């Protein structure tokens, strides 16, 4: 093989990660090591892949079928990589195959099984794995009927979305009608996908790599926010910090079985939800994911580079023999096939948002991606790693002061231990009427504060006057989102650390507790961890 073409991710915007550019560049470096000429196709001047000296040749063209075919005809490459540019190149896979373009790595037929929701549902059923009830609707009437059958809340999204665009968690029929009227157009050609939303579940991401014979788990990551928050917007931890080892083992085994059944050659990303002790398959992407840079740095192995070598026919056993030696001896970490069993580090990814630059945007997290960057932190305890990640993302968690708590009714039972924890650490807890009343019934002393609509001084006044040090506010449904909008916006404008999920609040509590116990933390360099 002498010449390989790599298709990039196209123009970047909020809701589409630059991480795919990382994967493309690493693939180029890897192919150059093998003496292969590299040709890059991308159309964003702000990427490293479009630097004049990254690839041997650069075509600055839009990622559309006509342009890619023109380039293939001109260059006549030995193969084309689609898996490093994210979702955008995958849409071209079947069409390119029909025109006789040689696709490297995972083949278009397998990509289509993972991308087509109906084919995917049948595929997962054939393997005997659980998945949330789901269906496809091609009209408003059909969507209302299917949502009723599945049961609210549901996660609704258009077909072929990027970065979770226009995805929404819907709690009632009236909200669904409004969403279908305002956000999407439903037709036979553009169906909407309706999935049961598993409330109070833990979402898990897996990045894996395979060569058709061997499959390795890069890492199992536990999301810190609840399922339903886009994976690109959720903080994540390697290894999982609340899941037991048996659950993680099940996730690893299912990941390998799915990758093998799809005959993946290269990278694959899988998303699971753990709900009431059961593991559900949510989504499978036979390509590089947004978490590839994070996982590669955490485990000390450049997965995109390995995938490029696999795509041109090399075996993982020959590229990384030391990993297979550890596997043979059983010296393998429970959350990653690349770590030895005795590795005792927590690696946390935290995301960075642009909310302070968009005055009208509600900073609540959901299925549509809003982040524009991410940071990473490492320590021997989860709390310390999470605290470092918050610092890196620009949030200094308070060691004392006032915590404001206002949560949806469904979340109230889950915050009792949380509030108790903050009180034990010496914080004064402020709460709006309903939350204050509930906590008082549970024997917890909080100070009631007024909502914006109840008179002054209200909670936003206190936040503006620097009388609040941390905000915990969970929304539920469209009405609650509207009521709490000013609280969340004020937190952003005043630079007050905040969270919109209960799981995020517990992570903050653990971080503050850890830093109070340790008083200080150690700084790790990746070069020292993986020399």
C-alpha positions, -999 to 999 in steps of 0.1 A, spaced: 0 0 0 15 33 -12 -11 60 -10 -40 65 15 -67 91 16 -82 103 49 -115 121 51 -118 146 79 -148 159 99 -156 190 79 -163 225 94 -163 227 132 -190 244 152 -204 242 187 -217 206 191 -190 191 169 -158 181 186 -123 190 174 -113 156 188 -119 140 153 -91 162 140 -68 147 166 -77 112 153 -71 122 117 -37 137 125 -26 107 145 -37 84 117 -15 105 93 15 103 116 10 65 119 7 60 81 39 81 76 57 57 99 48 29 75 62 49 45 27 55 31 18 87 12 -11 105 30 -38 126 14 -61 147 37 -95 159 27 -110 185 50 -124 221 49 -117 238 82 -87 262 83 -86 260 122 -75 224 123 -41 207 125 -51 183 97 -53 212 73 -18 225 82 3 225 50 29 202 65 7 176 82 -3 153 53 17 149 21 -12 163 2 -42 184 13 -75 189 -5 -94 218 10 -128 207 -1 -163 201 15 -170 166 27 -196 157 1 -198 126 -22 -192 145 -55 -160 162 -43 -146 130 -26 -152 110 -58 -134 137 -79 -104 135 -55 -104 97 -56 -105 97 -94 -76 122 -95 -54 105 -69 -64 68 -73 -55 59 -37 -50 23 -25 -76 29 2 -98 55 20 -102 59 57 -136 71 69 -134 62 106 -113 91 119 -135 120 109 -165 113 131 -201 111 118 -197 132 86 -176 107 65 -196 77 77 -227 90 58 -207 86 26 -197 50 32 -223 31 12 -222 55 -17 -184 53 -19 -186 15 -18 -211 15 -47 -187 36 -68 -159 10 -61 -139 31 -37 -117 8 -15 -127 15 21 -101 7 48 -110 -7 82 -146 -14 91 -167 -19 60 -198 1 49 -222 -28 55 -212 -29 92 -214 9 94 -249 8 80 -261 -18 106 -249 5 134 -263 37 118 -297 25 107 -318 23 139 -341 -5 127 -312 -26 115 -294 -18 148 -324 -28 169 -326 -62 152 -288 -67 154 -287 -61 192 -318 -84 197 -300 -111 177 -271 -109 202 -295 -112 231 -285 -79 248 -310 -54 264 -318 -21 248 -344 6 258 -377 2 240 -376 23 208 -394 30 175 -394 51 144 -421 75 134 -427 90 99 -456 114 108 -468 135 138 -497 111 144 -474 81 143 -449 98 167 -476 105 193 -489 69 191 -454 54 193 -444 76 223 -476 66 241 -468 29 236 -432 33 247 -442 55 277 -430 90 287 -404 103 292 -389 96 258 -358 107 240 -367 120 205 -343 129 177 -342 133 139 -324 108 118 -287 112 111 -280 139 137 -246 153 145 -237 163 181 -272 155 192 -287 184 172 -324 188 179 -325 159 203 -349 164 232 -361 146 263 -399 148 262 -420 144 293 -456 147 280 -477 146 248 -482 184 246 -444 189 247 -439 163 219 -465 181 197 -447 214 202 -413 198 195 -425 182 162 -440 215 151 -411 238 159 -379 217 159 -381 191 132 -400 181 100 -412 145 100 -417 126 68 -411 92 53 -376 103 41 -368 120 75 -383 98 103 -378 107 140 -364 82 164 -382 77 197 -364 59 226 -375 52 261 -355 76 284 -342 56 313 -344 80 342 -319 79 371 -296 56 351 -258 57 348 -244 62 313 -212 45 303 -189 50 273 -166 24 259 -138 30 234 -124 -3 219 -102 -14 190 -101 -46 170 -84 -61 140 -110 -87 130 -93 -113 152 -85 -96 186 -106 -70 203 -93 -48 232 -111 -24 255 -94 9 256 -114 20 286 -148 19 303 -158 54 313 -186 62 337 -204 95 330 -207 118 360 -239 133 347 -271 112 343 -279 93 311 -296 117 287 -268 143 288 -249 141 255 -216 122 260 -197 152 247 -211 173 275 -208 149 304 -178 147 327 -164 111 327 -142 90 348 -118 61 341 -122 37 359 -159 38 369 -163 52 404 -197 39 414 -202 8 393 -192 -26 406 -167 -48 388 -193 -74 377 -213 -47 359 -181 -34 342 -171 -69 332 -206 -74 316 -201 -41 297 -167 -52 285 -179 -86 273 -209 -71 255 -186 -45 238 -163 -72 225 -192 -93 213 -208 -64 194 -174 -53 178 -167 -89 167 -202 -94 153 -198 -62 133 -164 -73 121 -149 -40 133 -114 -33 120 -101 -2 139 -120 19 164 -155 15 179 -173 35 205 -202 20 224 -226 37 248 -245 18 276 -269 27 304 -270 9 337 -305 10 350 -317 -8 381 -287 -32 379 -292 -41 343 -270 -31 313 -287 -16 283 -271 -9 249 -278 26 238 -257 33 207 -227 19 187 -204 40 165 -179 20 144 -155 50 142 -133 73 163 -152 90 191 -149 123 209 -133 104 238 -104 89 218 -79 117 228 -89 114 265 -87 76 266 -54 75 247 -38 99 272 -53 80 301 -41 46 291 -8 56 275 -15 41 240 -24 62 210 -56 44 198 -60 63 166 -24 55 155 -30 18 163 -63 19 143 -46 33 112 -20 4 113 -49 -21 117 -67 -5 87 -37 -12 64 -36 -49 75 -14 -51 106 -24 -72 136 -27 -58 171 -6 -87 185 23 -76 164 20 -39 172 15 -41 210 28 -75 221 33 -64 257 -5 -58 261 -12 -94 249 15 -107 273 -4 -91 302 -37 -104 289 -22 -140 288 -10 -137 324 -43 -122 335 -26 -90 346 -54 -68 333 -72 -39 349 -109 -43 353 -117 -11 333 -91 -13 306 -73 -40 287 -43 -17 283 -37 -10 320 -20 -36 343 -42 -49 371 -24 -29 398 -29 5 382 -46 27 408 -53 60 392 -86 79 385 -86 100 353 -114 125 350 -125 144 318 -144 176 324 -160 197 297 -158 235 290 -188 255 279 -192 288 261 -223 299 281 -207 332 292 -205 342 255 -242 335 248 -263 356 271 -297 340 263 -287 304 264 -300 283 293 -269 264 306 -289 233 314 -274 201 300 -293 177 278 -290 154 247 -279 182 224 -241 189 227 -232 224 238 -195 221 249 -166 236 231 -136 219 248 -125 196 276 -98 192 302 -84 162 320 -71 155 355 -54 125 372 -51 114 409 -52 84 431 -87 93 445 -118 102 424 -126 132 445 -91 147 440 -91 140 403 -126 156 400 -115 187 420 -84 192 397 -107 188 366 -130 216 379 -100 239 385 -87 232 350 -122 240 336 -122 273 354 -144 264 385 -129 268 419 -151 247 443 -158 264 476 -144 250 509 -169 269 530 -199 292 526 -235 288 513 -248 261 490 -281 268 472 -303 237 465 -334 237 444 -344 204 427 -373 188 408 -397 167 428 -384 135 414 -349 144 426 -359 153 462 -354 117 477 -319 116 462 -306 148 478 -311 139 514 -277 124 518 -262 151 496 -275 179 518 -265 161 550 -230 158 535 -227 195 529 -240 204 564 -214 180 579 -187 198 560 -198 231 576 -218 246 547 -250 266 552 -277 252 529 -302 275 512 -333 261 496 -365 273 479 -399 266 495 -406 231 482 -371 218 487 -368 235 521 -400 219 533 -390 184 521 -356 186 538 -371 199 570 -394 168 571 -363 147 568 -348 164 598 -323 187 579 -319 223 588 -318 246 558 -325 283 553 -355 291 530 -350 317 503 -375 333 479 -379 325 443 -376 354 418 -415 355 416 -420 355 453 -406 390 462 -372 405 473 -346 398 483 -348 366 463 -321 340 454 -309 359 423 -303 390 445 -282 369 469 -262 354 440 -256 389 425 -244 401 460 -219 372 462 -239 355 490 -240 321 473 -209 299 468 -224 269 450 -256 263 430 -274 229 427 -304 232 405 -320 203 386 -347 210 359 -376 187 350 -398 194 320 -403 227 302 -419 245 330 -392 238 356 -366 248 331 -383 282 326 -386 288 364 -349 282 371 -335 299 340 -325 331 358 -308 311 386 -286 292 361 -279 323 340 -269 343 371 -245 315 381 -228 317 348 -226 355 348 -213 356 384 -188 328 380 -205 307 407 -198 269 404 -231 251 396 -245 218 385 -278 208 370 -276 171 379 -278 152 412 -249 130 402 -228 160 394 -237 174 429 -225 142 446 -192 144 426 -187 180 438 -194 169 474 -168 142 472 -143 166 457 -147 191 485 -146 164 511 -113 150 496 -96 183 493 -106 192 529 -91 159 541 -59 161 521 -54 200 521 -32 196 490 -28 173 460 0 159 439 7 169 403 12 141 378 28 144 344 17 120 316 54 116 307 61 102 342 30 79 342 37 65 307 75 69 300 
